[in-house]
Amino acid sequence: MKTQTLLQSALATAIALGAGFGSIAHAADAPAEKCYGVVKAGKNDCQTNTHACAGQAKTDSQGDSWVYLPKGACEKITGGSLTKKA
């Protein structure tokens, strides 16, 4: 009886893990867009007018620094913009 319970638990865990990894892969495949003005200092994805690459934003919510977000998410964030801010 204990062996059967153990096998059922292991199978349920394997199924749950498989479903979780499928969700992660699905999110990675979603279209992304640049979202300006919402990044924390040092957390931008890449190039702006003042620096050449990721992690170099000097201030929070810097208007020309961007981060990739799933399509449609940027406009739901206060301060988020699909275009550079001055």
C-alpha positions, 0 to 999 in steps of 0.5 A: 500500500505504501509503495502505491501511494509513493508511486502516485505521489511521484507521478503527480509531482512529475506531472505538476512539474511538467505543467509548470515548465510548459507555462514558463516556456510559453511565457518566454515565447510571448511577443515582447516590446520595449517599455520606457520609463519603468526600470530601476537604476541599473536594471535596464535591458540595453542602450540609451542616448547616454550609455551603450548597454544593459545595467547602466541606467543611473536613476529609477524611471529614466525616460530613455531606459527600457526593459522588455516586457510581454506585449500589452504589459507596458501600458498597464504600468504607471509611467510606462511608455512604448516611446522614449520620454524626454 
